[in-house]
Amino acid sequence: MKHLRPQAKACAAMLILLAGCNRPAKTPAPLAAKAFGAAITEVGGGKQVGSIGAALDQPVVVQVNDAQGSPVAGALVELHTAEGAMAAPDAGLTGADGQLTSTVTLGGSAGRYQIAATTRDKSGKPVELRLDEIALGYQQQQGRVLNDQYCARCHDPESTPERVSNHDNLTAKPHAFIEGAVLNAMSDADLASIIGFGGPALNKSPEMPPYGYTLKKADVDALIAYIRAVADPPYRLKGLTYAKN
């Protein structure tokens, strides 16, 4: 470029620079397992409840173990989420403790989102763990707020720094709202009656007070929607056929 004018030299240098920038970026090499386990277990993060489109409060943590139950470092774990949900990272190698931690963001529709965490054993056979997370829509989220305000003090046996549980002080122990084995058998009308008129409405303990003068019908409907959303096992509407996962 020694015979070019200064302006031409500058243009030529810029063209060379742009040509370098247009080179395709190198694709990262796929992760390769350095070790293999025999089982994958949940350390934490399953069965969380959050709002649609939001990241869960706690990360999902899984652990790969060998046949003796000891953690395996360097095992490849892949996280496959239901449509609309995301896991970050969605794949990685376990650390020295055999664990992989990922942040899960729920999809834009209310319902249950299943996460499949998969690793492979020495033979290449997949070993899978499935976790469920719950996304609440607007009505269900309103029910969650009402539960925290009026219900959790008695129906949740666990105390927190913000709320001391009254569960153990009651003669008839209230059912937690996740107890689907009991609450799923109750109709929406039964739940509305016991919320509105108290335990005696269904021949239950009078320790369950009436909230008919405190809550509007829309509030009661929101509470019922929340109870149905968090039930374990899941609540199934009668008369409908559900596809198996």
Biotite code that builds the C-alpha atoms (Angstrom):
import biotite.structure as struc

atoms = struc.array([
    struc.Atom([0.000, 0.000, 0.000], chain_id="A", res_id=1, res_name="MET", atom_name="CA", element="C"),
    struc.Atom([3.061, 2.342, -0.203], chain_id="A", res_id=2, res_name="LYS", atom_name="CA", element="C"),
    struc.Atom([1.857, 3.900, -3.508], chain_id="A", res_id=3, res_name="HIS", atom_name="CA", element="C"),
    struc.Atom([-1.631, 4.700, -2.154], chain_id="A", res_id=4, res_name="LEU", atom_name="CA", element="C"),
    struc.Atom([-2.670, 8.117, -0.923], chain_id="A", res_id=5, res_name="ARG", atom_name="CA", element="C"),
    struc.Atom([-3.341, 8.471, 2.855], chain_id="A", res_id=6, res_name="PRO", atom_name="CA", element="C"),
    struc.Atom([-7.135, 8.402, 2.339], chain_id="A", res_id=7, res_name="GLN", atom_name="CA", element="C"),
    struc.Atom([-6.876, 5.300, 0.173], chain_id="A", res_id=8, res_name="ALA", atom_name="CA", element="C"),
    struc.Atom([-4.650, 3.614, 2.731], chain_id="A", res_id=9, res_name="LYS", atom_name="CA", element="C"),
    struc.Atom([-7.233, 4.270, 5.431], chain_id="A", res_id=10, res_name="ALA", atom_name="CA", element="C"),
    struc.Atom([-10.007, 2.808, 3.295], chain_id="A", res_id=11, res_name="CYS", atom_name="CA", element="C"),
    struc.Atom([-7.954, -0.281, 2.493], chain_id="A", res_id=12, res_name="ALA", atom_name="CA", element="C"),
    struc.Atom([-7.176, -0.825, 6.177], chain_id="A", res_id=13, res_name="ALA", atom_name="CA", element="C"),
    struc.Atom([-10.863, -0.490, 7.038], chain_id="A", res_id=14, res_name="MET", atom_name="CA", element="C"),
    struc.Atom([-11.815, -3.048, 4.357], chain_id="A", res_id=15, res_name="LEU", atom_name="CA", element="C"),
    struc.Atom([-9.266, -5.506, 5.740], chain_id="A", res_id=16, res_name="ILE", atom_name="CA", element="C"),
    struc.Atom([-10.650, -4.971, 9.251], chain_id="A", res_id=17, res_name="LEU", atom_name="CA", element="C"),
    struc.Atom([-14.253, -5.471, 8.119], chain_id="A", res_id=18, res_name="LEU", atom_name="CA", element="C"),
    struc.Atom([-13.294, -8.623, 6.259], chain_id="A", res_id=19, res_name="ALA", atom_name="CA", element="C"),
    struc.Atom([-11.904, -10.014, 9.493], chain_id="A", res_id=20, res_name="GLY", atom_name="CA", element="C"),
    struc.Atom([-15.094, -9.091, 11.369], chain_id="A", res_id=21, res_name="CYS", atom_name="CA", element="C"),
    struc.Atom([-17.235, -10.909, 8.801], chain_id="A", res_id=22, res_name="ASN", atom_name="CA", element="C"),
    struc.Atom([-15.577, -14.249, 9.477], chain_id="A", res_id=23, res_name="ARG", atom_name="CA", element="C"),
    struc.Atom([-18.096, -16.671, 11.014], chain_id="A", res_id=24, res_name="PRO", atom_name="CA", element="C"),
    struc.Atom([-17.712, -17.109, 14.757], chain_id="A", res_id=25, res_name="ALA", atom_name="CA", element="C"),
    struc.Atom([-16.432, -20.457, 15.872], chain_id="A", res_id=26, res_name="LYS", atom_name="CA", element="C"),
    struc.Atom([-19.126, -22.787, 17.211], chain_id="A", res_id=27, res_name="THR", atom_name="CA", element="C"),
    struc.Atom([-18.335, -23.828, 20.783], chain_id="A", res_id=28, res_name="PRO", atom_name="CA", element="C"),
    struc.Atom([-17.315, -27.445, 21.064], chain_id="A", res_id=29, res_name="ALA", atom_name="CA", element="C"),
    struc.Atom([-20.098, -29.608, 22.534], chain_id="A", res_id=30, res_name="PRO", atom_name="CA", element="C"),
    struc.Atom([-19.709, -30.581, 26.168], chain_id="A", res_id=31, res_name="LEU", atom_name="CA", element="C"),
    struc.Atom([-18.209, -34.009, 26.668], chain_id="A", res_id=32, res_name="ALA", atom_name="CA", element="C"),
    struc.Atom([-18.665, -36.052, 29.821], chain_id="A", res_id=33, res_name="ALA", atom_name="CA", element="C"),
    struc.Atom([-15.507, -36.717, 31.805], chain_id="A", res_id=34, res_name="LYS", atom_name="CA", element="C"),
    struc.Atom([-17.183, -39.253, 34.081], chain_id="A", res_id=35, res_name="ALA", atom_name="CA", element="C"),
    struc.Atom([-20.388, -41.252, 34.275], chain_id="A", res_id=36, res_name="PHE", atom_name="CA", element="C"),
    struc.Atom([-22.824, -41.959, 37.078], chain_id="A", res_id=37, res_name="GLY", atom_name="CA", element="C"),
    struc.Atom([-25.489, -44.531, 37.813], chain_id="A", res_id=38, res_name="ALA", atom_name="CA", element="C"),
    struc.Atom([-28.230, -42.288, 39.228], chain_id="A", res_id=39, res_name="ALA", atom_name="CA", element="C"),
    struc.Atom([-29.404, -38.691, 39.248], chain_id="A", res_id=40, res_name="ILE", atom_name="CA", element="C"),
    struc.Atom([-31.282, -37.223, 42.209], chain_id="A", res_id=41, res_name="THR", atom_name="CA", element="C"),
    struc.Atom([-32.921, -33.939, 43.192], chain_id="A", res_id=42, res_name="GLU", atom_name="CA", element="C"),
    struc.Atom([-31.072, -31.803, 45.729], chain_id="A", res_id=43, res_name="VAL", atom_name="CA", element="C"),
    struc.Atom([-33.590, -28.963, 45.601], chain_id="A", res_id=44, res_name="GLY", atom_name="CA", element="C"),
    struc.Atom([-35.812, -26.782, 43.466], chain_id="A", res_id=45, res_name="GLY", atom_name="CA", element="C"),
    struc.Atom([-38.654, -29.141, 42.571], chain_id="A", res_id=46, res_name="GLY", atom_name="CA", element="C"),
    struc.Atom([-42.365, -28.432, 43.127], chain_id="A", res_id=47, res_name="LYS", atom_name="CA", element="C"),
    struc.Atom([-41.904, -24.683, 43.289], chain_id="A", res_id=48, res_name="GLN", atom_name="CA", element="C"),
    struc.Atom([-44.775, -22.275, 42.666], chain_id="A", res_id=49, res_name="VAL", atom_name="CA", element="C"),
    struc.Atom([-44.245, -19.071, 40.701], chain_id="A", res_id=50, res_name="GLY", atom_name="CA", element="C"),
    struc.Atom([-45.940, -16.610, 38.375], chain_id="A", res_id=51, res_name="SER", atom_name="CA", element="C"),
    struc.Atom([-46.162, -17.238, 34.649], chain_id="A", res_id=52, res_name="ILE", atom_name="CA", element="C"),
    struc.Atom([-43.096, -16.010, 32.771], chain_id="A", res_id=53, res_name="GLY", atom_name="CA", element="C"),
    struc.Atom([-41.073, -15.520, 35.966], chain_id="A", res_id=54, res_name="ALA", atom_name="CA", element="C"),
    struc.Atom([-37.868, -17.142, 37.184], chain_id="A", res_id=55, res_name="ALA", atom_name="CA", element="C"),
    struc.Atom([-38.361, -19.490, 40.121], chain_id="A", res_id=56, res_name="LEU", atom_name="CA", element="C"),
    struc.Atom([-37.199, -18.202, 43.500], chain_id="A", res_id=57, res_name="ASP", atom_name="CA", element="C"),
    struc.Atom([-34.837, -21.121, 44.069], chain_id="A", res_id=58, res_name="GLN", atom_name="CA", element="C"),
    struc.Atom([-32.507, -22.757, 41.528], chain_id="A", res_id=59, res_name="PRO", atom_name="CA", element="C"),
    struc.Atom([-32.983, -26.346, 40.471], chain_id="A", res_id=60, res_name="VAL", atom_name="CA", element="C"),
    struc.Atom([-30.105, -28.456, 41.779], chain_id="A", res_id=61, res_name="VAL", atom_name="CA", element="C"),
    struc.Atom([-29.512, -32.071, 40.746], chain_id="A", res_id=62, res_name="VAL", atom_name="CA", element="C"),
    struc.Atom([-26.757, -34.499, 41.701], chain_id="A", res_id=63, res_name="GLN", atom_name="CA", element="C"),
    struc.Atom([-25.199, -37.416, 39.840], chain_id="A", res_id=64, res_name="VAL", atom_name="CA", element="C"),
    struc.Atom([-24.097, -40.373, 41.967], chain_id="A", res_id=65, res_name="ASN", atom_name="CA", element="C"),
    struc.Atom([-22.266, -43.600, 41.249], chain_id="A", res_id=66, res_name="ASP", atom_name="CA", element="C"),
    struc.Atom([-23.596, -47.068, 42.090], chain_id="A", res_id=67, res_name="ALA", atom_name="CA", element="C"),
    struc.Atom([-22.383, -46.685, 45.679], chain_id="A", res_id=68, res_name="GLN", atom_name="CA", element="C"),
    struc.Atom([-24.207, -43.362, 46.114], chain_id="A", res_id=69, res_name="GLY", atom_name="CA", element="C"),
    struc.Atom([-21.074, -41.190, 45.996], chain_id="A", res_id=70, res_name="SER", atom_name="CA", element="C"),
    struc.Atom([-21.160, -37.943, 43.964], chain_id="A", res_id=71, res_name="PRO", atom_name="CA", element="C"),
    struc.Atom([-19.644, -38.021, 40.483], chain_id="A", res_id=72, res_name="VAL", atom_name="CA", element="C"),
    struc.Atom([-17.713, -34.985, 39.244], chain_id="A", res_id=73, res_name="ALA", atom_name="CA", element="C"),
    struc.Atom([-17.549, -34.248, 35.512], chain_id="A", res_id=74, res_name="GLY", atom_name="CA", element="C"),
    struc.Atom([-20.781, -36.014, 34.542], chain_id="A", res_id=75, res_name="ALA", atom_name="CA", element="C"),
    struc.Atom([-22.762, -34.371, 31.758], chain_id="A", res_id=76, res_name="LEU", atom_name="CA", element="C"),
    struc.Atom([-26.293, -33.304, 32.728], chain_id="A", res_id=77, res_name="VAL", atom_name="CA", element="C"),
    struc.Atom([-28.817, -31.971, 30.223], chain_id="A", res_id=78, res_name="GLU", atom_name="CA", element="C"),
    struc.Atom([-32.036, -30.197, 31.256], chain_id="A", res_id=79, res_name="LEU", atom_name="CA", element="C"),
    struc.Atom([-35.030, -30.438, 28.952], chain_id="A", res_id=80, res_name="HIS", atom_name="CA", element="C"),
    struc.Atom([-37.954, -28.152, 29.835], chain_id="A", res_id=81, res_name="THR", atom_name="CA", element="C"),
    struc.Atom([-41.595, -28.175, 28.828], chain_id="A", res_id=82, res_name="ALA", atom_name="CA", element="C"),
    struc.Atom([-42.588, -25.859, 25.991], chain_id="A", res_id=83, res_name="GLU", atom_name="CA", element="C"),
    struc.Atom([-42.215, -22.227, 26.966], chain_id="A", res_id=84, res_name="GLY", atom_name="CA", element="C"),
    struc.Atom([-40.020, -22.776, 30.020], chain_id="A", res_id=85, res_name="ALA", atom_name="CA", element="C"),
    struc.Atom([-36.248, -22.243, 30.027], chain_id="A", res_id=86, res_name="MET", atom_name="CA", element="C"),
    struc.Atom([-33.310, -23.508, 32.058], chain_id="A", res_id=87, res_name="ALA", atom_name="CA", element="C"),
    struc.Atom([-30.011, -21.610, 32.269], chain_id="A", res_id=88, res_name="ALA", atom_name="CA", element="C"),
    struc.Atom([-27.736, -23.385, 31.818], chain_id="A", res_id=89, res_name="PRO", atom_name="CA", element="C"),
    struc.Atom([-29.597, -26.191, 30.059], chain_id="A", res_id=90, res_name="ASP", atom_name="CA", element="C"),
    struc.Atom([-26.493, -28.428, 30.101], chain_id="A", res_id=91, res_name="ALA", atom_name="CA", element="C"),
    struc.Atom([-23.261, -28.671, 32.036], chain_id="A", res_id=92, res_name="GLY", atom_name="CA", element="C"),
    struc.Atom([-20.741, -30.855, 33.831], chain_id="A", res_id=93, res_name="LEU", atom_name="CA", element="C"),
    struc.Atom([-21.226, -31.616, 37.495], chain_id="A", res_id=94, res_name="THR", atom_name="CA", element="C"),
    struc.Atom([-18.846, -30.047, 39.997], chain_id="A", res_id=95, res_name="GLY", atom_name="CA", element="C"),
    struc.Atom([-16.730, -31.697, 42.654], chain_id="A", res_id=96, res_name="ALA", atom_name="CA", element="C"),
    struc.Atom([-19.907, -32.260, 44.687], chain_id="A", res_id=97, res_name="ASP", atom_name="CA", element="C"),
    struc.Atom([-21.567, -34.050, 41.766], chain_id="A", res_id=98, res_name="GLY", atom_name="CA", element="C"),
    struc.Atom([-24.099, -31.256, 41.396], chain_id="A", res_id=99, res_name="GLN", atom_name="CA", element="C"),
    struc.Atom([-25.375, -29.025, 38.614], chain_id="A", res_id=100, res_name="LEU", atom_name="CA", element="C"),
    struc.Atom([-27.334, -25.846, 39.395], chain_id="A", res_id=101, res_name="THR", atom_name="CA", element="C"),
    struc.Atom([-29.689, -24.157, 36.934], chain_id="A", res_id=102, res_name="SER", atom_name="CA", element="C"),
    struc.Atom([-32.140, -21.251, 37.035], chain_id="A", res_id=103, res_name="THR", atom_name="CA", element="C"),
    struc.Atom([-35.566, -22.098, 35.609], chain_id="A", res_id=104, res_name="VAL", atom_name="CA", element="C"),
    struc.Atom([-37.930, -19.540, 34.090], chain_id="A", res_id=105, res_name="THR", atom_name="CA", element="C"),
    struc.Atom([-41.551, -20.611, 33.710], chain_id="A", res_id=106, res_name="LEU", atom_name="CA", element="C"),
    struc.Atom([-43.502, -20.329, 30.482], chain_id="A", res_id=107, res_name="GLY", atom_name="CA", element="C"),
    struc.Atom([-46.276, -17.897, 29.654], chain_id="A", res_id=108, res_name="GLY", atom_name="CA", element="C"),
    struc.Atom([-49.202, -20.219, 30.403], chain_id="A", res_id=109, res_name="SER", atom_name="CA", element="C"),
    struc.Atom([-50.542, -21.310, 33.773], chain_id="A", res_id=110, res_name="ALA", atom_name="CA", element="C"),
    struc.Atom([-50.063, -24.972, 34.630], chain_id="A", res_id=111, res_name="GLY", atom_name="CA", element="C"),
    struc.Atom([-47.403, -27.513, 35.456], chain_id="A", res_id=112, res_name="ARG", atom_name="CA", element="C"),
    struc.Atom([-44.043, -27.526, 33.726], chain_id="A", res_id=113, res_name="TYR", atom_name="CA", element="C"),
    struc.Atom([-41.969, -30.679, 33.767], chain_id="A", res_id=114, res_name="GLN", atom_name="CA", element="C"),
    struc.Atom([-38.186, -30.577, 33.729], chain_id="A", res_id=115, res_name="ILE", atom_name="CA", element="C"),
    struc.Atom([-36.282, -33.679, 32.666], chain_id="A", res_id=116, res_name="ALA", atom_name="CA", element="C"),
    struc.Atom([-32.685, -33.845, 33.952], chain_id="A", res_id=117, res_name="ALA", atom_name="CA", element="C"),
    struc.Atom([-30.732, -36.486, 32.043], chain_id="A", res_id=118, res_name="THR", atom_name="CA", element="C"),
    struc.Atom([-27.261, -37.984, 32.396], chain_id="A", res_id=119, res_name="THR", atom_name="CA", element="C"),
    struc.Atom([-25.767, -41.208, 30.989], chain_id="A", res_id=120, res_name="ARG", atom_name="CA", element="C"),
    struc.Atom([-24.158, -44.237, 32.561], chain_id="A", res_id=121, res_name="ASP", atom_name="CA", element="C"),
    struc.Atom([-20.968, -45.905, 31.323], chain_id="A", res_id=122, res_name="LYS", atom_name="CA", element="C"),
    struc.Atom([-22.889, -47.907, 28.723], chain_id="A", res_id=123, res_name="SER", atom_name="CA", element="C"),
    struc.Atom([-24.426, -44.744, 27.281], chain_id="A", res_id=124, res_name="GLY", atom_name="CA", element="C"),
    struc.Atom([-27.878, -45.522, 28.652], chain_id="A", res_id=125, res_name="LYS", atom_name="CA", element="C"),
    struc.Atom([-29.787, -42.376, 29.682], chain_id="A", res_id=126, res_name="PRO", atom_name="CA", element="C"),
    struc.Atom([-30.619, -41.945, 33.365], chain_id="A", res_id=127, res_name="VAL", atom_name="CA", element="C"),
    struc.Atom([-33.441, -39.452, 33.917], chain_id="A", res_id=128, res_name="GLU", atom_name="CA", element="C"),
    struc.Atom([-35.009, -37.458, 36.729], chain_id="A", res_id=129, res_name="LEU", atom_name="CA", element="C"),
    struc.Atom([-38.255, -35.507, 36.314], chain_id="A", res_id=130, res_name="ARG", atom_name="CA", element="C"),
    struc.Atom([-39.282, -32.482, 38.357], chain_id="A", res_id=131, res_name="LEU", atom_name="CA", element="C"),
    struc.Atom([-42.533, -30.519, 38.280], chain_id="A", res_id=132, res_name="ASP", atom_name="CA", element="C"),
    struc.Atom([-42.861, -26.762, 38.665], chain_id="A", res_id=133, res_name="GLU", atom_name="CA", element="C"),
    struc.Atom([-46.126, -24.803, 38.880], chain_id="A", res_id=134, res_name="ILE", atom_name="CA", element="C"),
    struc.Atom([-46.921, -21.552, 37.054], chain_id="A", res_id=135, res_name="ALA", atom_name="CA", element="C"),
    struc.Atom([-49.826, -19.499, 38.410], chain_id="A", res_id=136, res_name="LEU", atom_name="CA", element="C"),
    struc.Atom([-52.076, -17.355, 36.270], chain_id="A", res_id=137, res_name="GLY", atom_name="CA", element="C"),
    struc.Atom([-53.584, -14.070, 37.463], chain_id="A", res_id=138, res_name="TYR", atom_name="CA", element="C"),
    struc.Atom([-56.543, -15.563, 39.371], chain_id="A", res_id=139, res_name="GLN", atom_name="CA", element="C"),
    struc.Atom([-54.400, -18.270, 40.961], chain_id="A", res_id=140, res_name="GLN", atom_name="CA", element="C"),
    struc.Atom([-51.777, -15.696, 41.952], chain_id="A", res_id=141, res_name="GLN", atom_name="CA", element="C"),
    struc.Atom([-54.511, -13.630, 43.626], chain_id="A", res_id=142, res_name="GLN", atom_name="CA", element="C"),
    struc.Atom([-55.498, -16.763, 45.520], chain_id="A", res_id=143, res_name="GLY", atom_name="CA", element="C"),
    struc.Atom([-51.913, -17.221, 46.612], chain_id="A", res_id=144, res_name="ARG", atom_name="CA", element="C"),
    struc.Atom([-51.866, -13.703, 48.049], chain_id="A", res_id=145, res_name="VAL", atom_name="CA", element="C"),
    struc.Atom([-55.120, -14.368, 49.917], chain_id="A", res_id=146, res_name="LEU", atom_name="CA", element="C"),
    struc.Atom([-53.740, -17.648, 51.206], chain_id="A", res_id=147, res_name="ASN", atom_name="CA", element="C"),
    struc.Atom([-50.706, -15.844, 52.626], chain_id="A", res_id=148, res_name="ASP", atom_name="CA", element="C"),
    struc.Atom([-52.978, -13.242, 54.222], chain_id="A", res_id=149, res_name="GLN", atom_name="CA", element="C"),
    struc.Atom([-55.737, -15.395, 55.698], chain_id="A", res_id=150, res_name="TYR", atom_name="CA", element="C"),
    struc.Atom([-55.041, -19.132, 55.450], chain_id="A", res_id=151, res_name="CYS", atom_name="CA", element="C"),
    struc.Atom([-51.376, -20.065, 55.711], chain_id="A", res_id=152, res_name="ALA", atom_name="CA", element="C"),
    struc.Atom([-51.075, -19.315, 59.429], chain_id="A", res_id=153, res_name="ARG", atom_name="CA", element="C"),
    struc.Atom([-53.215, -22.373, 60.192], chain_id="A", res_id=154, res_name="CYS", atom_name="CA", element="C"),
    struc.Atom([-52.998, -24.499, 57.044], chain_id="A", res_id=155, res_name="HIS", atom_name="CA", element="C"),
    struc.Atom([-49.197, -24.364, 56.716], chain_id="A", res_id=156, res_name="ASP", atom_name="CA", element="C"),
    struc.Atom([-47.459, -26.173, 59.605], chain_id="A", res_id=157, res_name="PRO", atom_name="CA", element="C"),
    struc.Atom([-44.106, -24.515, 58.860], chain_id="A", res_id=158, res_name="GLU", atom_name="CA", element="C"),
    struc.Atom([-43.252, -21.259, 60.621], chain_id="A", res_id=159, res_name="SER", atom_name="CA", element="C"),
    struc.Atom([-41.225, -18.554, 58.888], chain_id="A", res_id=160, res_name="THR", atom_name="CA", element="C"),
    struc.Atom([-39.542, -15.361, 60.129], chain_id="A", res_id=161, res_name="PRO", atom_name="CA", element="C"),
    struc.Atom([-42.551, -13.455, 58.761], chain_id="A", res_id=162, res_name="GLU", atom_name="CA", element="C"),
    struc.Atom([-45.260, -15.800, 60.072], chain_id="A", res_id=163, res_name="ARG", atom_name="CA", element="C"),
    struc.Atom([-45.554, -18.067, 63.101], chain_id="A", res_id=164, res_name="VAL", atom_name="CA", element="C"),
    struc.Atom([-47.712, -21.095, 62.330], chain_id="A", res_id=165, res_name="SER", atom_name="CA", element="C"),
    struc.Atom([-50.793, -21.730, 64.464], chain_id="A", res_id=166, res_name="ASN", atom_name="CA", element="C"),
    struc.Atom([-51.157, -25.263, 63.097], chain_id="A", res_id=167, res_name="HIS", atom_name="CA", element="C"),
    struc.Atom([-49.978, -27.137, 66.195], chain_id="A", res_id=168, res_name="ASP", atom_name="CA", element="C"),
    struc.Atom([-52.269, -25.146, 68.488], chain_id="A", res_id=169, res_name="ASN", atom_name="CA", element="C"),
    struc.Atom([-55.421, -26.481, 66.820], chain_id="A", res_id=170, res_name="LEU", atom_name="CA", element="C"),
    struc.Atom([-57.237, -29.644, 67.891], chain_id="A", res_id=171, res_name="THR", atom_name="CA", element="C"),
    struc.Atom([-58.208, -30.586, 64.334], chain_id="A", res_id=172, res_name="ALA", atom_name="CA", element="C"),
    struc.Atom([-55.116, -30.189, 62.173], chain_id="A", res_id=173, res_name="LYS", atom_name="CA", element="C"),
    struc.Atom([-55.987, -28.231, 59.004], chain_id="A", res_id=174, res_name="PRO", atom_name="CA", element="C"),
    struc.Atom([-54.995, -29.776, 55.690], chain_id="A", res_id=175, res_name="HIS", atom_name="CA", element="C"),
    struc.Atom([-52.231, -28.052, 53.766], chain_id="A", res_id=176, res_name="ALA", atom_name="CA", element="C"),
    struc.Atom([-53.491, -26.798, 50.414], chain_id="A", res_id=177, res_name="PHE", atom_name="CA", element="C"),
    struc.Atom([-51.084, -29.110, 48.594], chain_id="A", res_id=178, res_name="ILE", atom_name="CA", element="C"),
    struc.Atom([-52.793, -32.204, 50.073], chain_id="A", res_id=179, res_name="GLU", atom_name="CA", element="C"),
    struc.Atom([-54.524, -33.249, 46.885], chain_id="A", res_id=180, res_name="GLY", atom_name="CA", element="C"),
    struc.Atom([-55.315, -36.699, 48.253], chain_id="A", res_id=181, res_name="ALA", atom_name="CA", element="C"),
    struc.Atom([-57.886, -35.009, 50.526], chain_id="A", res_id=182, res_name="VAL", atom_name="CA", element="C"),
    struc.Atom([-58.852, -31.720, 48.881], chain_id="A", res_id=183, res_name="LEU", atom_name="CA", element="C"),
    struc.Atom([-59.197, -33.103, 45.342], chain_id="A", res_id=184, res_name="ASN", atom_name="CA", element="C"),
    struc.Atom([-62.177, -35.147, 46.550], chain_id="A", res_id=185, res_name="ALA", atom_name="CA", element="C"),
    struc.Atom([-64.010, -31.965, 47.578], chain_id="A", res_id=186, res_name="MET", atom_name="CA", element="C"),
    struc.Atom([-66.098, -30.134, 45.003], chain_id="A", res_id=187, res_name="SER", atom_name="CA", element="C"),
    struc.Atom([-65.682, -26.428, 44.313], chain_id="A", res_id=188, res_name="ASP", atom_name="CA", element="C"),
    struc.Atom([-69.052, -25.900, 46.008], chain_id="A", res_id=189, res_name="ALA", atom_name="CA", element="C"),
    struc.Atom([-67.841, -27.692, 49.145], chain_id="A", res_id=190, res_name="ASP", atom_name="CA", element="C"),
    struc.Atom([-64.691, -25.604, 49.276], chain_id="A", res_id=191, res_name="LEU", atom_name="CA", element="C"),
    struc.Atom([-66.708, -22.421, 48.789], chain_id="A", res_id=192, res_name="ALA", atom_name="CA", element="C"),
    struc.Atom([-69.044, -23.443, 51.629], chain_id="A", res_id=193, res_name="SER", atom_name="CA", element="C"),
    struc.Atom([-66.314, -24.177, 54.128], chain_id="A", res_id=194, res_name="ILE", atom_name="CA", element="C"),
    struc.Atom([-64.463, -20.970, 53.237], chain_id="A", res_id=195, res_name="ILE", atom_name="CA", element="C"),
    struc.Atom([-67.598, -18.856, 53.429], chain_id="A", res_id=196, res_name="GLY", atom_name="CA", element="C"),
    struc.Atom([-69.388, -20.442, 56.386], chain_id="A", res_id=197, res_name="PHE", atom_name="CA", element="C"),
    struc.Atom([-66.597, -22.155, 58.306], chain_id="A", res_id=198, res_name="GLY", atom_name="CA", element="C"),
    struc.Atom([-66.032, -25.764, 59.310], chain_id="A", res_id=199, res_name="GLY", atom_name="CA", element="C"),
    struc.Atom([-69.584, -26.476, 60.584], chain_id="A", res_id=200, res_name="PRO", atom_name="CA", element="C"),
    struc.Atom([-70.912, -25.967, 57.035], chain_id="A", res_id=201, res_name="ALA", atom_name="CA", element="C"),
    struc.Atom([-69.509, -29.424, 56.198], chain_id="A", res_id=202, res_name="LEU", atom_name="CA", element="C"),
    struc.Atom([-69.643, -30.898, 59.686], chain_id="A", res_id=203, res_name="ASN", atom_name="CA", element="C"),
    struc.Atom([-65.987, -30.022, 60.199], chain_id="A", res_id=204, res_name="LYS", atom_name="CA", element="C"),
    struc.Atom([-64.218, -28.397, 63.136], chain_id="A", res_id=205, res_name="SER", atom_name="CA", element="C"),
    struc.Atom([-65.599, -25.021, 64.281], chain_id="A", res_id=206, res_name="PRO", atom_name="CA", element="C"),
    struc.Atom([-61.961, -23.952, 64.617], chain_id="A", res_id=207, res_name="GLU", atom_name="CA", element="C"),
    struc.Atom([-62.228, -23.198, 60.894], chain_id="A", res_id=208, res_name="MET", atom_name="CA", element="C"),
    struc.Atom([-63.799, -19.695, 60.973], chain_id="A", res_id=209, res_name="PRO", atom_name="CA", element="C"),
    struc.Atom([-66.206, -18.295, 58.352], chain_id="A", res_id=210, res_name="PRO", atom_name="CA", element="C"),
    struc.Atom([-64.836, -15.770, 55.863], chain_id="A", res_id=211, res_name="TYR", atom_name="CA", element="C"),
    struc.Atom([-68.084, -14.993, 54.089], chain_id="A", res_id=212, res_name="GLY", atom_name="CA", element="C"),
    struc.Atom([-68.152, -11.441, 55.461], chain_id="A", res_id=213, res_name="TYR", atom_name="CA", element="C"),
    struc.Atom([-64.435, -10.904, 54.815], chain_id="A", res_id=214, res_name="THR", atom_name="CA", element="C"),
    struc.Atom([-63.946, -12.244, 51.302], chain_id="A", res_id=215, res_name="LEU", atom_name="CA", element="C"),
    struc.Atom([-65.870, -11.460, 48.132], chain_id="A", res_id=216, res_name="LYS", atom_name="CA", element="C"),
    struc.Atom([-67.024, -14.235, 45.825], chain_id="A", res_id=217, res_name="LYS", atom_name="CA", element="C"),
    struc.Atom([-64.167, -13.406, 43.455], chain_id="A", res_id=218, res_name="ALA", atom_name="CA", element="C"),
    struc.Atom([-61.746, -13.856, 46.364], chain_id="A", res_id=219, res_name="ASP", atom_name="CA", element="C"),
    struc.Atom([-63.211, -17.259, 47.228], chain_id="A", res_id=220, res_name="VAL", atom_name="CA", element="C"),
    struc.Atom([-63.005, -18.311, 43.568], chain_id="A", res_id=221, res_name="ASP", atom_name="CA", element="C"),
    struc.Atom([-59.359, -17.203, 43.479], chain_id="A", res_id=222, res_name="ALA", atom_name="CA", element="C"),
    struc.Atom([-58.564, -19.224, 46.607], chain_id="A", res_id=223, res_name="LEU", atom_name="CA", element="C"),
    struc.Atom([-60.176, -22.309, 45.108], chain_id="A", res_id=224, res_name="ILE", atom_name="CA", element="C"),
    struc.Atom([-58.229, -21.796, 41.861], chain_id="A", res_id=225, res_name="ALA", atom_name="CA", element="C"),
    struc.Atom([-55.015, -21.625, 43.894], chain_id="A", res_id=226, res_name="TYR", atom_name="CA", element="C"),
    struc.Atom([-55.880, -24.784, 45.857], chain_id="A", res_id=227, res_name="ILE", atom_name="CA", element="C"),
    struc.Atom([-56.535, -26.628, 42.604], chain_id="A", res_id=228, res_name="ARG", atom_name="CA", element="C"),
    struc.Atom([-53.275, -25.381, 41.067], chain_id="A", res_id=229, res_name="ALA", atom_name="CA", element="C"),
    struc.Atom([-50.956, -26.513, 43.875], chain_id="A", res_id=230, res_name="VAL", atom_name="CA", element="C"),
    struc.Atom([-52.625, -29.856, 44.685], chain_id="A", res_id=231, res_name="ALA", atom_name="CA", element="C"),
    struc.Atom([-50.323, -32.865, 44.906], chain_id="A", res_id=232, res_name="ASP", atom_name="CA", element="C"),
    struc.Atom([-51.282, -35.194, 43.287], chain_id="A", res_id=233, res_name="PRO", atom_name="CA", element="C"),
    struc.Atom([-52.605, -32.794, 40.645], chain_id="A", res_id=234, res_name="PRO", atom_name="CA", element="C"),
    struc.Atom([-56.303, -31.972, 40.594], chain_id="A", res_id=235, res_name="TYR", atom_name="CA", element="C"),
    struc.Atom([-58.147, -33.483, 37.652], chain_id="A", res_id=236, res_name="ARG", atom_name="CA", element="C"),
    struc.Atom([-61.528, -32.246, 36.495], chain_id="A", res_id=237, res_name="LEU", atom_name="CA", element="C"),
    struc.Atom([-64.009, -35.111, 36.421], chain_id="A", res_id=238, res_name="LYS", atom_name="CA", element="C"),
    struc.Atom([-65.210, -36.175, 32.989], chain_id="A", res_id=239, res_name="GLY", atom_name="CA", element="C"),
    struc.Atom([-62.016, -35.151, 31.171], chain_id="A", res_id=240, res_name="LEU", atom_name="CA", element="C"),
    struc.Atom([-59.387, -37.506, 29.733], chain_id="A", res_id=241, res_name="THR", atom_name="CA", element="C"),
    struc.Atom([-55.772, -36.479, 30.425], chain_id="A", res_id=242, res_name="TYR", atom_name="CA", element="C"),
    struc.Atom([-52.824, -37.509, 28.267], chain_id="A", res_id=243, res_name="ALA", atom_name="CA", element="C"),
    struc.Atom([-50.088, -39.419, 30.058], chain_id="A", res_id=244, res_name="LYS", atom_name="CA", element="C"),
    struc.Atom([-46.610, -37.857, 30.237], chain_id="A", res_id=245, res_name="ASN", atom_name="CA", element="C"),
])
